[in-house]
């Protein structure tokens, strides 16, 4: 598991659900995560379906209070936005972070609530995937620094040049979420990284075979939810409460789709090591807890050293 990196998802949605709206607290958690040795800080996106702080504005603040950690979106929904405006925001954020940005993106999971979010901003949900793919094409052209004209199925414009350019030539790396044949082929064709959340390491390993055939190098990552407690039954109850509050859906439904685990630190490390053995090289961890400051400390003290040790032993 050479080069295993571990990131932390800021609890923007959890904070909003609890009626707390203090961005400064989230920024402080990001700074603490860097101090504790995490490799990356992430923020999710859902302005209507699962409302929370805007990820790009939040990460802009995080960029000013951290020095080394990568900053990522897990995941941004480009189809909700015009690619000129989004490319401009991401380029500026890449400059502010001195090239630390990872643009994690997705199309939007098929669900009535997600469809309602697209309807609220006037976007046809059924065309979201082609809109996503075209947006990526447009943004990469704009990040080249050239004056760009584009005529596509969703967007058309003439002689547009973005200033400032991104910190890195070609712009920030784009990581795409997704599982299943069409999504995996899209990742292989368009992405610099793969950020899925399959519920088992076996599924991850099977799907990673498609990613390995990509014509460009693709970073294999994982988005996973952990609920830690030395009392396994208490951990499972806490996971249920957190997930059902977060998604307004039964735990069983969400767990059938997403990678999530409740148990002791040792068990959690072993579970994550299974994904690393299946190919994952960057783990993005969401903590299911009511106290995220304490949860971050516990993860860093109890799980992070185990993961680092497993990675070193297998190098």
N, C-alpha and C positions, 0 to 999 in steps of 0.2 A: 504493500500500500504506500509506495513512495509518493511523497508530495501530497498527502491527504490534508485538506484544508477544512476548517470548521467555522461556520458563520452563525450569526444570531439574528433572528427576525424581531424587530421592534414591535411591541404589543400595541400597535395603533388601534386595531379593531377592539381588542380587549379593553383598552382604556375608554374608548367611545361607548361600548356597551355598558360600562359601569358609570357612565355619566361624567367622566373626567375628561377635561379638554385642555390639558397643560402640555404644550409641545416641549417646554423646557425640561420636563421630567423625562421625556423620551430621549432628548438630546443628551441628558446626563447619563441615561442608561447606555447609550451608544459609546460615550466616552469611557464609561466603566468597563464595557465589553472589550474595548481596545486595551485598557490597562490589564485586564485579566488574560490577555493573550489570544482572543478570538481573531480570526483572519479576515472576517467580513461582517458588515452590518447591512441589514435588508429592511425594506418597508413594502407593505402590500398596497394594493390599489383597488378601490371599489367605492366610488362616490355616492352611489344610490343604493345598491343591493345590500352591501354590508358597510355602511358609512364609517369613515375614519379620516384622520389627517391626510392631507395630500402628500403623496410619497416624495415628489420631487422637491417641493418646498421644504419638507422635513429633512431630506438628505442634503439639501443646500446648507442648512444650519449645522448638520452633523459634519459636513465637509470642513467647516470652519473650526471645529473643536476637536478634530482627530487629525492624525498625521500619517498613518500607515495603512490602516485597514481599508480593504476594498469596500465600496458602497454599491449596493444593488437594489433593484426593484424585483419583488417576488410576489406576483408578477404584475407588470404594467399591462394595461389593455389599450394598445395603440388604435384599435378600430374605433374607439370613442373620440378620437382626436384627429385634427388635420395634421398630416405628416410634416408640413413646413413648420408649424408652431411647435410640434413635439421635437423635431430635429433641432430646432433652435434652443429649446429648453435643455435637452440632453447635452448639446454641445457646450452650453454655458456651464452646466453642472460638471461636465468633464473637465472644463478649465478650472472651475472653483476647487475641484478635488485633486487637481494636478494629475489627471489621468487615472484615477482610482475607480471610475464608474463602471459597473456592469449593468447593461440594459436588459434585465430579465423581462420577457414579454410572453403574452398568451392571447388566445382568441376569445376566451370566455366559455366556461363550462355550460353545456346545454341544460337549462333549468328555467322554469317560468320566471323566477325572480331575476335571473340574469337577462332574460329577454326583456323584462320590464325596464331594466336599467338602460338598455340600448334604445328602447322606444322613448324613454324620457328625454334623451338627447337627440332624437330624430334619426337614428341610424338603423338600417335594416339588419336585424340580427342574422338572417339567413345568408347574408353576404359578408359576414364578419371575417371569415378566413381569407377570402380573396382580398379583402380590404387590408388585413394584416400583412399579407405577403407583398402587396403593392406598396404599402407604407414602408416596409423594410427596404425595398428597392429604392424608393424615393429618398429616404433618409440617408442611405449610404451614398447616393449621388450627391446630395447636399453637403455631406460631411467631407467630400473630396476637396472642397474649397473652390471648385469651378462654378461658373454661372450655368444654371441648370434650367432646361425646359423639359416638360414631361406631359405626355398625353396617354392616359391609361383608362381603365374601366371605371375608376372611382375618382381620380384626380387629374386635373389639367392646369398647367400654369406655364408662364413664359419668363425666361431670363431672371431667375431668382438666385441670389448668392447670399449665403449665410455668414454673418459676422457676429460674434467671434467664431472661429473654427473650433472644433474639439481639440483637446490637448494632444491627443494621439492622431497621427495620420490615419484617415479612414474612419475615425470615430470610435466610440466605446464598443467593446464586444457585445454582441447580441446573443442572449441565451433564450431559448424557447422552451416552454412547457409542452407537455403532450405525451400521450401513450396511444398505442394502436397504430396500424399500418400507415394510414394517410398522415397522421401527425408525425410519426417517426421519419417518414420520407421527407416531410417538410423540414424537420430539424436537420436532417442530413444535407438537404439542398441549400438551406438558407442561414443556418445558425453557426455561431462560434462556440456555443455551449448548449447543454441539454439539462433542463431542470424539471424533471418529472416527480411524481409522488406515488408510484405503484405500491400497493399494500403489502407485497412480499418481495424479498430479495430474489426469489426465483424468477418472478416476472421481470424484475429489473435486468437480470442477467440475460434473459431471453430477448428483451427489447434492445439491450445494449449491442447485440450483434448487428442490428441494422445500423446503429449509429457508427459503429466501427468501420462501416463501408463508405462513410461520407467522403467526398472528394477533398474536403479540407479537415484539419484537426478540429475536433469538437470536444470541449471539456465536459466529461460526464459528472453531473451533480445530482443532488437529491434534496427534496423538500420534505422534511419529516417533523412530526409533532411528538413531543415527549411530555409525560407527566411522571414526576419522580416522587417516590416515597418508599421508605423501608418497609412500610406496611402495604403489601401488594393490593389488598382489597380496598384500602383507602385510596391508593393511587388510581385504581379503576373507577371508583366513585367520583373522584375529582376530575378525571378525564371526561367522564360522561357530562358532568355539570358544565365544564368549560366548553366542550364541543357543541353541546346542544344550545348553550347560550350564544356561542359565536355564530353558528350556522342556522339556528332555529330549525333544526332537523334532528332526527334520532341518531344517536351515536352509531348504531349498527349500519345505517345507510352510509354515513360519512366514512366509517372505517372500512367499508367494502370498496371504497374508491381510493382513499388516501392512506399513506404510510403514517401510522401512529402507534405509540407504545406507552403502556403504563406499567410501572414496576420499580425495582430498585436500580440504583446507579450501575451496579455490575451487570444486571440484566439488560439495561438500556444500552450500555457500551457494547455488549455482545450482539445485541440486535442490530445496532448501527454498523458494527464490524462485518456483519453478514452482507450488508449492502456494499461496503467498501470492497469486500472480497468479490462481489459480483461486478465491480468496475467503477463504482462511484468514487470520485476524487475530491468533491467539494460538497460538504454536508451543510445544508441550511436548516437550522434547528428553530422550530417554534415551540415555546414552552407553554403548556396548558397548566396554568396556576392562577390563583387569586392575588399573589404577591410576586410581581415580576422582579423586583429588586432582589428579594431573597432567593427566588428561583434561579436567577442568573448566577448568583454567588454559588448556589448549590451545584448547578451544572458545571461551573468552572472548577470547583473544588473536587467534585466527586466523579464526574464523567469525563471531562476533558483530559485529565492525566491518563485515564485508562485508554482512551482512544489514541492519544499520542504514543503510549507505550506499545499498543498493538501495532500501530503503524511502523514504529521503529523495529519491532521484532520481525516483521515480515518484509522489510526492505532488503 
